[in-house]
Amino acid sequence: MHPAVLTLEQAVLRFGRQKRNGRRVVFTNGCFEILHPGHIRILEQARALGDVLVVGLNSDASVCRLKGEGKHVWPEQKRAEVLAAMESVDAVIIFDSDTPLEVIAKLLPDVLVKGDDWPIDQIVGRQEVEAAGGKVVTVPILRGYSTTQILQKMREVPQLPARNPE
């Protein structure tokens, strides 16, 4: 596993309020089933808002509850490894709940980021972050990209006939 994939406890020890030494910690979250340009854009915009970007990643069980059984493409460890390898991402925390509220409440980031497709009053963790003096920022999403759309396009591509080995 990539060294930047942390447990919540490890992340709090490394990036908690008392350990920041003036660094601004930014948090965002998602399922990140198939990384696409929309994901990359949000992660880069989030990272630009601080010194450290921590990404909360829905576990396989969480994805199944939210999107239906068999809907995740890659297992959580592989999704976490890909995210952790990105230059803009400093740490990844896999969480098993349907929302990242526990992660946000314990980490208390300086900035909580979501795409602008989320109404500000529906962003999980907003109250906790603002109560601790942080801020919630919505960033423009890149329209036309979603995992659902990508999977749909893949299903629509005609399958080539199998080659007979000679």
Solvent accessible surface area in square Angstrom, and as a share of the most:
residue,aa,sasa,rsa
1,M,124,0.56
2,H,56,0.25
3,P,111,0.70
4,A,14,0.11
5,V,24,0.14
6,L,11,0.06
7,T,73,0.42
8,L,20,0.10
9,E,111,0.50
10,Q,88,0.39
11,A,0,0.00
12,V,36,0.21
13,L,122,0.61
14,R,119,0.44
15,F,10,0.04
16,G,1,0.01
17,R,97,0.35
18,Q,136,0.60
19,K,94,0.40
20,R,12,0.04
21,N,143,0.73
22,G,76,0.73
23,R,90,0.33
24,R,99,0.36
25,V,0,0.00
26,V,0,0.00
27,F,0,0.00
28,T,3,0.02
29,N,23,0.12
30,G,17,0.16
31,C,18,0.11
32,F,16,0.07
33,E,7,0.03
34,I,34,0.17
35,L,50,0.25
36,H,16,0.07
37,P,64,0.40
38,G,4,0.04
39,H,29,0.13
40,I,59,0.30
41,R,109,0.40
42,I,28,0.14
43,L,0,0.00
44,E,93,0.42
45,Q,46,0.20
46,A,0,0.00
47,R,72,0.26
48,A,88,0.68
49,L,54,0.27
50,G,15,0.15
51,D,66,0.34
52,V,7,0.04
53,L,0,0.00
54,V,0,0.00
55,V,0,0.00
56,G,0,0.00
57,L,0,0.00
58,N,6,0.03
59,S,6,0.04
60,D,33,0.17
61,A,47,0.36
62,S,0,0.00
63,V,0,0.00
64,C,21,0.13
65,R,131,0.48
66,L,88,0.44
67,K,93,0.39
68,G,29,0.27
69,E,150,0.67
70,G,61,0.58
71,K,110,0.47
72,H,55,0.25
73,V,60,0.35
74,W,140,0.49
75,P,65,0.41
76,E,40,0.18
77,Q,81,0.36
78,K,106,0.45
79,R,6,0.02
80,A,0,0.00
81,E,74,0.33
82,V,79,0.45
83,L,1,0.00
84,A,6,0.04
85,A,72,0.56
86,M,33,0.15
87,E,176,0.79
88,S,14,0.09
89,V,9,0.05
90,D,48,0.25
91,A,0,0.00
92,V,0,0.00
93,I,1,0.01
94,I,42,0.21
95,F,13,0.05
96,D,86,0.45
97,S,49,0.31
98,D,63,0.33
99,T,55,0.32
100,P,7,0.05
101,L,75,0.37
102,E,93,0.42
103,V,6,0.03
104,I,0,0.00
105,A,43,0.34
106,K,107,0.45
107,L,0,0.00
108,L,46,0.23
109,P,0,0.00
110,D,28,0.14
111,V,0,0.00
112,L,1,0.00
113,V,0,0.00
114,K,24,0.10
115,G,4,0.04
116,D,60,0.31
117,D,87,0.45
118,W,107,0.37
119,P,67,0.42
120,I,86,0.44
121,D,100,0.52
122,Q,109,0.48
123,I,9,0.05
124,V,51,0.29
125,G,5,0.05
126,R,57,0.21
127,Q,126,0.56
128,E,57,0.25
129,V,0,0.00
130,E,80,0.36
131,A,94,0.73
132,A,36,0.28
133,G,70,0.67
134,G,14,0.14
135,K,99,0.42
136,V,19,0.11
137,V,33,0.19
138,T,50,0.29
139,V,9,0.05
140,P,85,0.54
141,I,43,0.22
142,L,47,0.23
143,R,154,0.56
144,G,52,0.50
145,Y,98,0.37
146,S,39,0.25
147,T,16,0.09
148,T,104,0.60
149,Q,85,0.38
150,I,42,0.21
151,L,37,0.18
152,Q,85,0.38
153,K,129,0.55
154,M,113,0.50
155,R,159,0.58
156,E,113,0.51
157,V,88,0.50
158,P,114,0.72
159,Q,152,0.67
160,L,161,0.80
161,P,116,0.73
162,A,99,0.77
163,R,226,0.82
164,N,129,0.66
165,P,131,0.82
166,E,217,0.98
